[in-house]
């Protein structure tokens, strides 16, 4: 349990700091590898820099998301469960479970574990774990509670939990306040801290978690044959990484880690302007200033080109008058050609010439 908490804490710290540093490092490395020495690199605030930063950030976040989910599955394998402790699986028969327990009891019973004539340290603890796992799996009510809530529900004696119905009601009483508080906290965080971008998916993840919890509380867990085959095949390929099976409480724990990681992933994936509204105003001001500078530069260049074109006529009154007269005639001719009435009259004449009768000359 402590290892899982430490792992989650490191995961949160990683989500907070790692993407920004990794993105900056990879972007700098990318420019060094793809841009020749002496050429200018894209700088922060430029569209090309933002384009590269966005894609490298998505790549880094995706890799870290895969790592986080893989670490969550590996933590489940390290924690183990009562079935792996006894060397059976959730589909083993009662006879197989009893046979396996007898073999373990014959081997690990405190009376048989000795070292130099003295009792082996911790022998009682080992045997008690085997006995608790055996009794829990063979009791239908305890097995139902263990499969859905984990070892904590059976390690402490609770007189009020005797039937499956008792475990269902106890689960509902504990989960409803938990999800109501989670929803309220999410609403507050969305309002004061989290970006509005991706808000729907955060609520959707909480709703999916609640439905999954409700399903496991009110249904027996019997995975489809295809899922069982896929899990067993994956376990055979990577036995050091994946657990041999997943119980409902392990699936729920994995789903919580996935939900938390996906929420952070969506928040980190939000555009910079969505994460920081002040950055949006700053970027807008930079774009307006850049547009004003571009317009001023174009105006100056246009004036210089006009002055360059008129330079041959400068100081010559006769040529200047000819240029002025020609420009007036050009403007007048252009205005006449663009006049709708003139264009319509010209079109009628052209149509009449095109479709008029052809007069043949007499022999």
C-alpha positions in Angstrom: 0.0 0.0 0.0 2.8 2.4 0.9 4.6 1.6 -2.3 1.5 2.4 -4.3 1.1 5.7 -2.5 4.7 6.6 -3.2 4.3 5.6 -6.8 1.3 7.8 -7.2 3.1 10.7 -5.5 6.0 10.4 -7.9 3.5 10.1 -10.8 1.9 13.4 -9.8 5.3 15.1 -9.4 6.3 13.8 -12.8 3.1 15.1 -14.4 3.8 18.5 -12.9 7.4 19.1 -14.0 8.5 16.4 -16.5 6.5 17.4 -19.6 7.7 21.0 -19.7 11.4 20.1 -19.2 11.3 17.1 -21.5 9.6 19.2 -24.3 12.1 22.0 -24.0 15.0 19.6 -24.1 13.7 17.6 -27.1 12.8 20.7 -29.0 16.3 22.1 -28.5 17.8 18.7 -29.6 15.5 18.6 -32.6 16.7 22.0 -33.8 20.3 21.1 -33.3 19.9 17.9 -35.4 17.7 19.3 -38.2 19.0 22.9 -38.6 22.5 23.6 -40.0 25.0 25.5 -38.0 24.8 29.2 -38.4 21.1 29.2 -39.4 18.6 30.9 -37.2 16.5 28.7 -34.9 12.8 29.5 -34.4 12.3 31.5 -31.3 9.5 31.5 -28.6 6.5 33.6 -29.8 7.0 32.6 -33.5 4.3 30.4 -35.2 6.9 27.7 -36.2 8.2 27.5 -32.7 4.7 27.0 -31.3 3.9 24.4 -34.0 7.0 22.3 -33.1 6.4 22.8 -29.4 2.8 21.6 -29.6 3.7 18.4 -31.4 6.7 17.5 -29.2 4.6 18.2 -26.1 1.9 15.8 -27.3 4.5 13.2 -28.0 6.0 13.6 -24.5 2.6 13.5 -22.8 1.6 10.4 -24.7 4.8 8.6 -23.7 4.4 9.5 -20.1 0.8 8.5 -20.1 1.7 5.0 -21.4 4.5 4.8 -18.7 2.1 5.8 -16.0 -0.5 3.1 -17.0 2.3 0.5 -17.3 3.5 1.4 -13.8 0.0 1.1 -12.5 -0.3 -2.5 -13.9 3.1 -3.4 -12.5 2.1 -2.1 -9.0 -0.9 -4.4 -9.1 1.4 -7.4 -9.9 3.8 -6.4 -7.0 0.9 -6.1 -4.6 -0.5 -9.5 -5.5 -3.8 -11.0 -4.1 -5.1 -14.0 -2.2 -5.4 -16.1 -5.3 -1.8 -15.7 -6.4 -0.7 -16.2 -2.8 -2.2 -19.6 -2.8 -1.1 -20.3 -6.4 -4.7 -20.6 -7.8 -6.9 -18.4 -10.0 -10.4 -17.0 -9.6 -11.8 -19.9 -11.6 -10.3 -22.7 -9.6 -12.7 -25.1 -8.0 -13.1 -25.5 -4.2 -11.3 -28.8 -4.4 -8.3 -27.3 -6.1 -8.1 -24.5 -3.5 -8.3 -26.9 -0.6 -5.6 -29.1 -2.1 -3.3 -26.2 -2.7 -3.8 -24.9 0.9 -3.0 -28.3 2.4 0.3 -28.4 0.4 1.2 -24.9 1.6 0.2 -25.7 5.2 2.3 -28.8 5.2 5.2 -26.8 4.0 4.9 -23.5 5.9 3.2 -24.5 9.1 4.9 -22.8 12.1 5.6 -26.2 13.7 7.6 -27.3 10.6 9.5 -24.1 10.0 12.7 -24.3 12.1 16.2 -22.8 11.8 18.9 -24.4 14.0 16.3 -26.0 16.2 14.4 -22.7 16.8 11.2 -21.4 15.2 11.7 -19.5 12.0 11.1 -15.7 12.4 7.8 -14.7 10.8 6.5 -18.2 10.3 3.3 -17.4 12.1 2.7 -14.3 9.9 3.2 -16.4 6.7 0.8 -19.1 7.8 -1.8 -16.6 9.0 -1.8 -15.0 5.5 -2.3 -18.4 3.8 -5.1 -19.2 6.3 -6.8 -15.9 5.7 -6.6 -16.3 2.0 -8.0 -19.8 2.1 -10.9 -18.9 4.4 -11.8 -15.8 2.4 -11.9 -17.5 -1.0 -14.0 -20.4 0.3 -16.6 -18.1 2.0 -18.9 -16.8 -0.8 -19.8 -13.6 1.1 -16.2 -12.8 2.1 -15.0 -13.6 -1.4 -17.6 -11.2 -2.9 -16.4 -8.5 -0.6 -12.7 -9.2 -1.1 -13.0 -9.3 -4.9 -14.6 -5.8 -4.9 -13.0 -4.0 -2.0 -9.6 -5.7 -1.5 -8.0 -7.2 1.5 -8.9 -4.4 3.8 -12.5 -5.5 4.0 -11.6 -9.0 5.4 -8.5 -8.3 7.4 -10.5 -6.4 10.0 -13.5 -8.3 11.6 -16.8 -6.5 11.0 -19.7 -8.2 12.6 -22.3 -6.5 10.4 -21.0 -8.1 7.2 -22.2 -11.6 6.9 -24.0 -11.9 3.6 -23.4 -10.6 0.1 -26.3 -8.2 0.5 -24.5 -6.7 3.5 -21.4 -6.1 1.5 -23.4 -4.5 -1.3 -25.1 -2.0 1.0 -21.8 -1.3 2.8 -20.2 -0.6 -0.5 -23.0 1.8 -1.6 -22.8 3.6 1.8 -19.1 4.2 1.4 -19.0 5.0 -2.3 -21.9 7.4 -2.7 -20.4 10.1 -0.4 -17.0 9.5 -2.0 -18.2 10.2 -5.5 -20.4 13.1 -4.4 -17.3 14.7 -2.8 -15.2 14.0 -5.8 -17.8 15.6 -8.1 -18.0 18.6 -5.9 -14.2 19.0 -5.8 -14.0 18.6 -9.6 -16.6 21.4 -10.0 -14.7 23.7 -7.7 -11.3 22.9 -9.4 -12.9 23.5 -12.9 -14.2 26.8 -11.7 -11.1 28.2 -10.0 -8.0 26.4 -11.4 -8.4 23.8 -14.2 -8.8 25.1 -17.8 -12.3 24.9 -19.4 -10.7 23.1 -22.3 -11.5 19.3 -21.9 -14.0 20.0 -19.1 -16.5 17.6 -20.4 -14.1 14.7 -20.5 -13.2 15.2 -16.8 -16.8 14.9 -15.8 -17.2 11.9 -18.2 -14.3 10.1 -16.6 -15.9 10.5 -13.1 -19.2 9.3 -14.4 -17.6 6.2 -16.0 -15.8 5.4 -12.7 -19.1 5.6 -10.8 -20.9 3.3 -13.3 -18.0 0.8 -13.1 -18.2 0.7 -9.3 -21.9 0.3 -9.4 -21.6 -2.5 -12.0 -19.1 -4.5 -9.9 -21.3 -4.0 -6.7 -24.4 -5.3 -8.4 -23.1 -8.0 -10.8 -20.9 -11.0 -10.6 -17.6 -10.7 -12.3 -17.4 -13.2 -15.2 -15.1 -11.8 -17.9 -15.8 -12.8 -21.5 -13.8 -15.7 -23.0 -12.1 -13.4 -25.5 -10.9 -11.1 -22.7 -9.6 -14.0 -20.6 -7.8 -15.4 -23.7 -6.2 -12.0 -24.4 -5.1 -11.5 -20.8 -3.6 -15.0 -20.5 -1.7 -14.5 -23.8 -0.4 -11.1 -22.7 0.7 -12.7 -19.4 2.6 -15.5 -21.1 4.4 -12.9 -23.3 5.3 -10.6 -20.4 5.1 -12.6 -17.1 7.5 -10.2 -15.3 5.2 -7.2 -16.0 1.6 -8.2 -16.0 -0.4 -9.9 -13.3 -2.0 -13.3 -14.2 -5.5 -12.0 -13.7 -7.3 -8.9 -12.6 -9.9 -8.9 -9.8 -12.7 -6.2 -9.6 -10.9 -4.2 -6.9 -7.7 -4.3 -9.0 -9.6 -3.2 -12.1 -11.2 -0.3 -10.1 -7.8 0.7 -8.8 -6.3 0.6 -12.3 -9.3 2.6 -13.6 -8.8 5.3 -10.9 -5.2 5.6 -11.8 -6.2 5.8 -15.5 -8.9 8.4 -14.7 -6.5 10.6 -12.8 -3.8 10.3 -15.4 -6.2 11.0 -18.3 -7.5 14.1 -16.4 -4.0 15.4 -16.0 -3.2 14.4 -19.6 -6.2 16.4 -20.9 -5.3 19.4 -18.8 -1.7 19.3 -19.9 -2.8 18.9 -23.5 -4.8 22.0 -23.4 -3.5 24.9 -25.6 -1.3 27.4 -23.7 -4.0 30.1 -24.1 -6.6 27.8 -22.5 -4.2 27.0 -19.5 -3.3 30.7 -19.1 -5.8 33.4 -20.2 -3.2 36.1 -19.6 -1.0 34.4 -22.2 -3.9 34.7 -24.7 -4.1 38.5 -24.2 -0.3 38.8 -24.5 -0.2 36.7 -27.7 -3.0 38.8 -29.2 -1.1 42.0 -28.4 2.0 40.5 -30.0 0.1 39.6 -33.1 -1.5 43.1 -33.4 1.9 44.7 -33.0 3.4 42.4 -35.6 0.6 43.2 -38.0 1.0 46.9 -37.5 4.7 46.6 -38.1 4.1 44.6 -41.3 1.5 47.2 -42.6 3.9 50.1 -41.9 6.7 48.3 -43.7 4.5 47.6 -46.7 3.4 51.2 -46.8 7.0 52.5 -46.8 8.0 50.0 -49.5 5.0 51.0 -51.7 5.9 54.7 -51.3 9.5 54.0 -52.2 8.5 52.0 -55.3 6.2 54.8 -56.4 8.9 57.4 -56.0 11.3 55.1 -57.9 8.8 54.8 -60.8 8.3 58.6 -61.0 12.0 59.4 -60.8 12.5 59.7 -64.6 9.8 62.5 -64.8 11.2 64.5 -61.9 12.3 68.0 -62.9 10.9 67.8 -66.5 7.6 69.8 -66.7 6.7 68.5 -70.2 7.1 64.8 -69.4 5.3 65.3 -66.1 2.4 66.9 -67.9 2.3 64.0 -70.4 2.3 61.5 -67.5 -0.5 63.3 -65.7 -2.6 63.4 -68.9 -1.9 59.7 -69.6 -2.9 58.7 -66.0 -6.1 60.7 -66.3 -7.0 59.0 -69.5 -6.1 55.6 -68.1 -8.3 56.2 -65.0 -11.2 57.5 -67.1 -10.9 54.5 -69.5 -10.8 52.1 -66.6 -13.9 53.7 -65.0 -15.8 53.5 -68.3 -14.9 49.8 -68.7 -16.0 49.0 -65.2 -19.3 50.9 -65.5 -22.2 48.3 -65.6 -24.2 50.2 -68.3 -21.2 50.4 -70.6 -20.4 46.7 -70.1 -24.0 45.8 -70.8 -24.0 47.8 -74.0 -20.8 46.3 -75.2 -22.1 42.8 -74.4 -25.3 43.4 -76.5 -23.2 44.6 -79.5 -21.0 41.5 -79.2 -24.0 39.2 -79.0 -25.6 40.8 -82.0 -22.5 40.4 -84.0 -22.1 36.8 -82.9 -25.7 35.7 -83.7 -26.7 38.2 -86.5 -27.6 36.9 -90.1 -24.7 36.3 -92.5 -25.2 38.3 -95.7 -24.0 36.5 -98.8 -22.7 38.5 -101.8 -24.6 38.0 -105.1 -22.7 36.2 -107.9 
